[in-house]
């Protein structure tokens, strides 16, 4: 339960991010996070849906998950990310029908970062922001050691700059890794990113407003 710690760290750097919440758990319930979700909303963090992998082929299942989360938020959810990055070509059209504006579930490779893993596209009317840097892949498939994580962020920024002045790089940092080896460098990551004059850290909803 590291959400208060994440809020404290981001507050220190004047940052607001997007928290994606699951509504289907192997052990537990979304209701256990109700107070966290409401506190995040009150303080201007964005809440998105972390869709279950088993739901992506069924419009009604996604709708049920969205409505379940909206019972807590009290307002529409417009951002989505599928658990385990489970993605297929029919997902965007389903999300569009349900009122989502953006998704961040697409990743082409598990062990490298290139131009396909950044930027954005519009698929069936929904903005797709590929997953560029994700803790789970950095630590496993890419085998990046903790002391090299900032260097990996630097390399990724440099690649993005070479491709476009206004490139989009999506960072996913899981709630449970904050005190784990590797995950605990989140504060240093924010220190690094906020020290870059040409980097702006945005919630998904804000990015969509800029790009529309």
C-alpha positions in Angstrom: 0.0 0.0 0.0 2.4 2.6 -1.2 -0.1 5.1 -2.7 0.4 7.7 0.1 4.2 7.5 -0.4 3.8 8.0 -4.1 1.6 11.0 -3.5 4.2 12.5 -1.1 7.0 12.0 -3.6 5.1 13.5 -6.6 3.9 16.4 -4.5 7.5 17.2 -3.7 8.2 17.7 -7.4 4.9 19.3 -8.2 3.8 16.4 -10.3 0.4 14.7 -10.9 0.3 11.3 -12.6 -2.4 8.8 -13.5 -3.2 5.9 -11.3 -4.8 2.9 -13.1 -6.9 0.7 -10.8 -8.0 -2.8 -11.3 -11.6 -3.9 -10.5 -10.9 -7.6 -10.7 -8.5 -9.0 -8.1 -7.3 -12.5 -7.4 -7.4 -11.7 -3.7 -9.2 -8.6 -2.6 -11.6 -6.0 -3.9 -11.5 -2.5 -5.5 -13.5 -1.3 -2.5 -10.3 -1.7 -0.4 -8.9 1.2 -2.5 -11.9 3.5 -2.3 -10.4 5.9 0.2 -7.1 6.0 -1.8 -9.0 6.7 -5.0 -11.1 9.5 -3.5 -8.0 11.1 -1.9 -6.1 11.0 -5.2 -9.0 12.6 -7.0 -9.4 15.3 -4.4 -5.7 16.2 -4.9 -5.9 16.3 -8.7 -4.4 12.9 -9.6 -6.1 11.2 -12.5 -7.8 7.8 -12.1 -7.8 5.3 -15.0 -9.0 1.8 -15.5 -6.6 -1.1 -15.3 -8.7 -3.6 -17.4 -8.5 -7.3 -16.7 -6.8 -9.3 -19.5 -9.8 -11.6 -19.7 -12.1 -8.7 -20.5 -10.6 -7.3 -23.7 -12.6 -9.5 -26.1 -16.0 -8.6 -24.4 -17.4 -5.1 -24.6 -19.8 -5.8 -21.8 -17.1 -6.9 -19.4 -15.0 -3.8 -20.0 -18.2 -1.7 -19.5 -18.9 -3.5 -16.2 -15.3 -2.8 -15.0 -15.5 0.9 -16.0 -18.9 1.4 -14.3 -17.6 -0.3 -11.2 -14.7 2.1 -10.9 -17.0 5.1 -11.8 -19.2 4.2 -8.8 -16.2 5.2 -6.7 -14.9 8.2 -8.8 -18.3 9.7 -9.4 -17.1 10.8 -12.8 -16.3 9.3 -16.2 -13.1 7.3 -16.6 -11.4 8.2 -19.9 -8.0 6.4 -19.7 -7.3 2.7 -19.9 -4.4 0.3 -19.5 -4.8 -3.5 -19.8 -3.2 -5.7 -17.1 -0.2 -7.7 -18.5 -0.3 -5.4 -21.6 -2.8 -7.7 -23.1 -3.8 -5.9 -26.3 -5.5 -6.7 -29.6 -6.5 -4.7 -32.7 -10.2 -4.7 -31.7 -9.6 -3.1 -28.3 -9.6 0.5 -29.4 -13.0 0.4 -31.1 -14.5 -1.2 -27.9 -12.9 1.6 -25.8 -14.2 4.3 -28.1 -17.8 2.9 -27.8 -17.4 3.1 -24.0 -16.2 6.7 -23.9 -12.5 6.2 -23.4 -10.2 8.8 -25.0 -6.9 7.0 -24.6 -5.2 3.7 -23.9 -1.7 2.7 -22.9 -1.5 -1.1 -23.4 0.6 -1.4 -26.5 4.2 -2.6 -26.5 6.0 -4.2 -29.4 9.1 -5.6 -27.6 9.9 -6.8 -24.1 13.7 -6.3 -24.2 14.4 -3.1 -26.1 13.2 0.5 -26.5 13.1 2.0 -30.0 10.9 4.5 -31.8 7.9 2.1 -31.9 7.7 2.2 -28.1 7.1 6.0 -27.9 5.1 8.7 -29.5 1.3 8.3 -30.1 -1.2 7.3 -32.6 -5.0 7.5 -33.0 -6.6 4.1 -33.5 -10.3 3.9 -34.1 -10.7 7.3 -32.5 -8.7 6.5 -29.4 -5.2 7.8 -28.6 -2.7 5.0 -28.1 0.4 5.8 -26.0 2.8 2.9 -26.3 4.5 1.8 -23.1 8.0 3.2 -23.3 9.6 2.6 -19.9 8.0 0.1 -17.4 9.6 -1.1 -14.2 8.7 -4.8 -14.8 10.4 -4.9 -18.2 13.5 -2.9 -17.2 14.2 -5.3 -14.3 13.4 -8.6 -16.1 13.6 -8.8 -19.8 16.0 -5.9 -20.2 18.1 -6.8 -17.2 18.8 -3.2 -16.2 20.6 -2.9 -12.9 19.3 -0.4 -10.4 22.3 1.8 -10.7 21.8 2.0 -14.5 18.1 3.0 -14.5 18.7 6.7 -14.8 21.1 6.1 -17.6 18.4 4.1 -19.4 16.0 7.0 -19.0 18.6 9.4 -20.4 19.1 7.1 -23.4 15.4 7.0 -24.0 15.0 10.8 -23.8 17.9 11.2 -26.2 16.2 8.9 -28.7 12.9 10.7 -28.3 14.6 14.0 -28.9 16.2 12.8 -32.1 12.8 11.7 -33.4 10.6 14.7 -32.6 10.6 17.9 -30.5 7.3 16.9 -29.0 7.6 13.2 -28.5 5.6 11.2 -26.0 7.4 8.8 -23.6 5.1 6.8 -21.3 6.4 5.7 -17.9 4.7 3.0 -15.9 5.8 2.4 -12.3 3.8 -0.1 -10.3 2.4 0.7 -6.9 4.0 -2.3 -5.3 7.6 -1.7 -6.4 8.3 1.5 -4.5 10.3 -0.1 -1.7 11.8 -2.9 -3.8 15.2 -3.0 -5.4 14.9 -1.0 -8.6 11.5 0.4 -7.9 12.8 2.4 -5.0 14.6 4.8 -7.4 11.3 6.5 -8.3 12.3 9.6 -6.5 15.6 9.8 -8.4 13.7 9.3 -11.6 11.6 12.3 -10.9 14.6 14.3 -9.9 16.2 13.5 -13.2 13.1 14.2 -15.3 12.3 17.5 -13.6 15.9 18.6 -14.2 15.4 18.4 -17.9 14.3 21.8 -19.4 12.5 20.2 -22.3 10.5 17.6 -20.3 7.0 18.1 -19.1 5.3 15.4 -17.0 1.6 15.1 -17.8 -1.3 13.0 -16.8 -2.9 11.1 -19.6 -6.0 13.3 -19.6 -3.8 16.5 -20.0 -1.8 15.0 -22.8 -5.0 14.1 -24.7 -6.2 17.8 -24.4 -3.0 19.0 -25.8 -3.0 16.6 -28.8 -6.7 16.9 -29.7 
